[in-house]
Amino acid sequence: MSLKPVAKNSHPLHQTNGIVLDSAYQGINQAGWRSLFQQAKDAKLEQFIADLFAGKAVNNSENRPALHSALRNLDKSPVLVDGKDVMPDVAEVWHRIEALCNKWVGVTDVIHIGIGGSDFGPRLAIEALAHVPDIDSSGMRLHFLANIDTAELNRILQRALPHSTKVIIVSKSFTTLETTMNAKAVVKWLKNNGLTDSQIGKSLFAVTANVPAAKEFGIDQDHIYPFWDWVGGRYSVWSAVGLPIALQYGFDTFKEFLSGAQAIDQHFKTAPLEENLPVIMALSLLYQQEKHNIKSYAVIPYADALDWFPKWLQQLDMESNGKSVDRDGKPVKFSCPVVFGSSGSNAQHSYFQLLHQGTEIIPIDFIAVREPMSNLPEAKAHHRILLSNCLAQAQALANGKKTDNPNNTYPGKRPSNLLILPKLNAFYLGALLALYENRTAALGALWNINSFDQPGVELGKVLAKPIEAALKNDGTVQANAGIDEVTAARINLFNQ
Ligand code: F6P
């Protein structure tokens, strides 16, 4: 089906695999789009995309490829890292995941322990797919344990049944303190509930790129599902990090999820820039940034199932592109704006006032799903209202409204994209995440930023160590090499 532009702006409507991107309310005219595509060409975006998929070391600071696309390469066409095809290892993990899916009979609870990229993806997918009408589910209670705050641990341990619980420890590095400490606490809970060492061994599983550390923790080799250095944590849901998706909804559903992402990779890799959805989404943000110096943007899925999507996207975008220097260490003029959001129409009743009348222009990605997400008799009528709200907000933001009363005046010219998914199932969820992953990578390339490292998260982790020791000692602390005066005084407040 070919779609015709609907507005005077010349580049508003594109689609791939049934997903439609409507950028009519970006306010970009034909000449504007031409110059944006030229900018992308000048930034050698096409070469970057080719390098990304070819396994070149696009993560230049760590001298690694970023080959999460190999994890959804269901055709198993060779993907080389240092001259070796990684697909046999990837496929071996798929076989092991599939085999595990049939084994967990009588399991009531799964505790998935992991944080950041080892948490958001599977948590979002489990939550989103739970809303798919008539989806087959094993019905296990899936508990996500991320925070070191024992409130989360306590809540989970009060609900889970220790003798029928499986535990999956997910950590690329297997050194993340939150994860290893929570894992130790859960093992202790199993012991305290009378499980023998051998029973505990049968309950524990790990997903990691650091297999020796998982073994050292006491996990059976057969229970360790590896992934690899060339997969960034925030891009890892496609690996065995997504194991809960397969365990809960079946291996075929997991494959569908991968297949949706693969379809988008194919599109991103082969579509000309002018028809390439992740590229167009990236360029529209770039335009608003260069024109209005925007500092933030919002993503509002009009689907309750996608309530976790903005949180997943926050890590993806801000950990990837929240940087002040480019690939060569030179200061950049622009990088990642703050991203925030939550599901509509709830968001309308919260911060949309500012989006309509605040002093800042905040571009929005609206995401709508054609089909309702339940089989209730009310589903169609409610869905119409959901969609009408989504469309109305975009129109109000774009056109505004003039009145004699400044308080009631809407300035308008507030840009947005509309992304329409035909339905929300595993395929389109995979496609949606891959669209944004590729958009993030395209933005990094346009800003000349390495989107695949995260050096900025390290300093706080290092500083926390002497602070934790000082809190443990319980005495008065003086400022020293690792603790400044303000923090020393704060520690003393806690130690009082
Ligand atoms: O501290 C940030 C970070 O390294 C993220 O990049 C990552 O997703 C998260 O921590 C968890 O890391 P890991 O999977 O190694 O436990």
Boltz pocket constraint, residues with backbone or C-beta under 6 A from the ligand:
constraints:
  - pocket:
      binder: B
      contacts: [[A, 115], [A, 116], [A, 117], [A, 118], [A, 170], [A, 171], [A, 172], [A, 173], [A, 174], [A, 175], [A, 176], [A, 179], [A, 233], [A, 234], [A, 319], [A, 454], [A, 457]]
      max_distance: 6.0
